[in-house]
């Protein structure tokens, strides 16, 4: 017996899907695997070169890859009809990002040309998908036009970078990524009545956070393995795992839950005629420092597990502390931006940021003191956020959750 899905045409034009139920598709999960590979390769390369230049290269390439992922995520959020043409485009994009993964470790040296060519292919595919949406969704052309313009400029810059070498190539990459970054913001400013799908959006970003949390857990596990299970390494690894677990707790039980509830409440207001504002952009872009912080945490933990008695402060200690601080800053952007109130993030979690950074400055020879101390702080923040949200006490916008029915997962 045929199902309703079987009777759908294989080729369907893009259409706005904000008025229907939607969740992450199997294709999107497969697509994300390529990005996980890139992030892993970048983290491994950074771990081998824990220097300022290594940090700058890692951050720059991470931002470029993250913006690429966001571009496809925002397109699918509005226009994914899961027809055969969209699938072909998304699978081709997955292949292009897999190519970026294969060249990421040497993206600024011997493999810079393959990396740029693969990244360019991903930009061009997304541009073609937007051209298709422009043709079939006239009501969204004001927004689509912004993405077409920014993608065209970005693609051109990546293409030109293939014809040059040295620092000029990397400056072109930076400008191209900046152009991509302003696209969603300009689109919101130009047409603030075209909504995002608020069932699909938080789920997609939550899945990306889960994937990068795997990098943090992996850092602890790989470090223990490479340190041959020495007692000191195991202790630091366990503390590093606690940090990752607390990050999961903070994000999914507080930042994501409250942020998504606030966006849904605002979405109800926009349906009554109120224009969309920067809340969606802050929710989206708040995930950049958040995800970057998680990956840096994993790199810092792995290096400290490998050298649990090295002198501190050290590069690894600062990387760990910076990672935790960036995670908290990102959580604050998600919470405060979605709620449109900076009171939602003071003192939780903003006040913890300077504490994290100060902790990395003390001199000693026991990595466990730093990692365990940050683990304890993260656990306190996790419990504090949960209590504030569930019991209406001081904390991050508990009213947002009370006004929006909770769903069971």
N, C-alpha and C positions, 0 to 999 in steps of 0.2 A: 504494500500500500504506500503510495507516494505521500510525502509530507508537504506542508506548506512551503518549506525551504526548497524542496525538490522542484516545485512548480514555478519558483522565481526565475526570471530570465538570467542567463549567465552574464550578460552585459547590461548593467543598469547605470544610468547617469548619476553623478553625485547629487546629493540633496541634503539640505540641512536636517540633522537628526536630533536636534535639541528637544523636540517634543515627544520623544519616545524613549523607552528603556534602553539602556546600553551599558555594557560592561567590557572589560578588556577581552579581546579576542585571542584565540590561539595563535593567529598570525602575529599579533603584537608581541606575544610572549616569545615567539621564535625570533622576531626582529630584535628584541632586547638582548638576546644572547650575543649578538655581534658587538653591541656596545659594552657588554661585560668583558668581552675579550680585549677590547681596546683599553678599558680602564685597568684591567689586570696587567697588560703589557706596559702601560705607562707607570704603574706603581712599581713593578719589578725593575724597570729602568731607573726610576728615581732612587730606589733602595740601593742600587749599585753606585749611585753618584749623589750622596747626601751633601750637596753643596748649595750655595745660593743660586748659582746658575742652573743647577739641577732642579731646584725648587721652582725657579721661574719658568723653566721649560715645561715641567710637569703641570703647573697651574695653567699656563697658556694653552697647552694642548687639551687639558681636561675641559676647560671652558669651551673650546672649539667643538669638541665632541658632544658636550652637554647641549650646546645650542643646536647642533644638528639633530639630536634626539628630540629636543623641544619642538623644533619645526615640524617634524613628522607627527609628533603627538598632538599638537594643536590642529594640524590638518585633519587627522583621523577623528579628533574630537568632534568636528563639525561635519565632515563630508565622507566618512567611511561608510560605503554601501556594500563592502565586501563582495564586489563583483570580480570577474576574472581579470579585468584590466587593472583594477586597484591591486589585486593580489600579485600580478606580474610586476607592477611598479614597486610594491613593497618588498618583494623578494629580491628584485634587482638592487634595491637600496640596501638590503641586508648583505648582499654580496659585496657591494661597494664598501660598506663599513667593515666587513670582514677583511677586505684589502687594507683598510686603515689599520686594523689590528696587526696584520702581518708586517706592517712597516712602522708601527708606532714607536718601537724601541729605538729606532734610529731616524725618527721623523725629521730631526733637525741636522742630520748629517748624511750618511750614505744612502738612506732610503727616503729622502725628502721628496724626490720626484714621484715615486710610486704613491707616497702618502697623499700628496697634493692631487694627483690624478684620480685616486679613489675618492677622496673627499669631494672633488669637483663633480664626479659622476653622481654622488649622492645629492648634491645641490641641484644638478640639472634634472634629475628624476623628480624631485620635489617641485621644481618649477613647472614641469610638464603636468604634474597632477593639479597644480593650481590653475594652469591654463584650461584644463578640462573642467574644473569647478567654475571658472569664469564663464565658460560657454553655457553651462547647464543651470547655474544658480544666479539668475540676474539680481535677485534681492540682496545678495551678498557681495556684489561687485565692488562696492565701496571698500569693504575690508579686503577682499581678494586682491584688489588693485595694489594695495600697500605691499602685500606679500610678493606679488609679481615684481614690483619695482625693486624691493630689497633683495629678492632672490636673483634677479637679473644682474644687479650690481655686484652682489657677492660672487656669483658664478664667474662674472667677467674678471674680477680680481684674482680668483683662484686660477683661472685660465692664464692670465698674464703672468702670474707667479711662476708658471712652468717655463716661461721663456727667459727668466732671469735666475741668478744664483746669489748666494750669500745673504747678508742681512736684508737686502731689499726684498727678497722672497718672503721672509718671515714678517716684515713690516706689512706687506700686502695681505698676508694671512690675517694679521691682527686687525687691519681695517675691515676686511671682509667679515670677520666674526663680529666686529662692532656693528656693522650694517645689519647683520642678521639679528643682533640683540635689540636694536631699536624698532624692528619691524612690528612685533606684537604691541609695543607701547603706542606707536603711531597709529596702528590699526584701531586700538581702543579709543584713542583721542578723536580719530576721524569719524568713526561710526560706533557710538557707544550704545547702540540698541541691538547689536547682533550678539546674542548670548553664547556662552560656552556651555557644553553639556556637563552639568554639575554632579551627575552620577558617575560619569566616565572619568572626568579630570582628576579628582582626588585619588581614585583607584590607580590610575596610571602612574602618578607621581609616587604613590605609596609602594607600588611594585618596584620602581627604580630604586627607592630607598632600601628596600629589602635586598636588592641585588648588591648595592654597594656595602650594606652591612655585612654581606658575605665576605667582602674583601677585608673588613675589620676582623671578623672571626678567623678568617684564613691567615691573617698576619700573626695572630697569637698561636694558631696551630702549627703553621710552618716554622715559626721561630722555635717552638718547643722541639719539633722534629730535628731541625738543623743543629740545635744546641744539645742534642742527644739526651734529652730528658734529665738534665742535671736539676737538682732540687731548686736552685735559685731561679733557673729558667722556667720551671714549671710554675713556681709561685707567681712570677711576673706574668706568665701567660694566662694563668687563671684570673688575675686581676685585670688583664687586658680584655679577656672575654666578658668580665663583669661590666666593663665600660661599654662594650658593644651591646650587651643585653640591656643596659640602662638607657642607651640611646634608642634602642627599639621601643622601650617602654615609654620614654618621653615623647617620641614622635607619634606613635600610633595611639597611645592612650590620652594624649593631651594636644600636641600641636596639630596633628592631622584631624583628630576628631573635632576639636573646637573650630579649627580653620574651615573645615568642610561645612560644619553646621552654620557658621557665620555667612559663608558664601551662599548657601541654600536660602537663608533668610533674606539676604540681599537680592537673590534671584526672584523671590516672591515679590519684593518691592518693585523691581524693574518691570515685572509683568503688570503692575498697577500704574505704570507710566514713568517711574523714576529712571533716569538714565544710568547706565553702567558707569563705574568709575575705576580707579586704579586698584581696587581690592584684588581683582583677579590677577593683575600683573604682579602685585606684591606676593600673592600666594605662589605664583609660578616662579618668580625670580628669587624668592626666599629659599627655594630648594637648591639653588646653585651653591651658596656657601654651606648649606646644610650637607649636601651630598659630598662636596669637596672636603669638608671637615671630617666626614666619616672615613673617607679613603686615606687622608693624611693620618688619622688616628691609627688605622691599620698599619701604615708604614712605620710610624713611630713605635708602636707596640712591638712589631716584629724585630726592629733593630735593638730595642731595649731587652727583649727576651734573649736575643743572641749575645748581648753583652751586659748581663745583669749587674756587674760590679764595675762598670766603666765610670769614670769621673763625670759627675754632673755639676753644673749645667752642661748640656751637650746638644749637638744638633738634633739627635733623636728625641731628646727630652723636649726641646722647643717645638719640634714637628708634632709630637703628641699633644702638647698643650695648645698649640695653634689649631690643631684639628678639632679638639674638644671645644675651644672657643668659637671657631667658625660654625660648628654644629649648633651651638647655643644661639649665636647671632642669627643663623638661618631659621631656627625655630621661632625666635622672636619676630622675624619678618613675616613668617607664615601666620603667627598668632595675631600680632598687632596689625598687620596689613589687612588680613581678612576681617578682623573685628572693627577696623577703622578706629582703633583706640589704643594709644600707646600705654595707657594705664593697665591694659591687659597683660603687659609684659614687665611691669615693675612692681615689686623687686624680682619676681620670678619671670624669666630666668636670667635677665640682663645683669643683675647684681653679681652673678657667679662668674661672669667673664673675666674681670680683673683678678679674681681669686685664682682662677685656672692659670693665668699667665704668670702671676707672682710665684705660684708653686714651682714653676719650672726654673726659677732663677736661683733657688737655694743650692749651695754646693755640698755634695756628699758623694758616696760611692755605692749607693744602694738604689738601683732602679725601682725596686719594690716600693720604696717609700713614696716615690712620685706616682707610679701607676696605681698603687693601692689607694693613695690619697685621692686621686682623681676619680677612681672607681667609687669610693665612698661618697664623694661629692655628687657624682652623677646619680647614684642611687637615692640620695636625699632629694635631689631635684625631681626624680621620677615619682617618688612617693608624694612629694609636696604638690606636684602638678595634678596627680590623680585625686588626692584628697580635696584640693581646691575645686576641681571640676565636678566631682561627684556629690560633694556635700555642701556646695554653695558657700564655702568659706572664702577667705582671701585667696586670690589666685587668678589664673587666666580665664576670664570671661565665662564663669560657670553658667551665667544666664543664657549664653548662646546654646548650651546643651539643653537646658530646661525648656527652652522655647521650641526645640526641634526634637521630635521623638527619636530615640535611639533605636538603631536596628541591630539585631544580633547577627553575628558573622557565622 
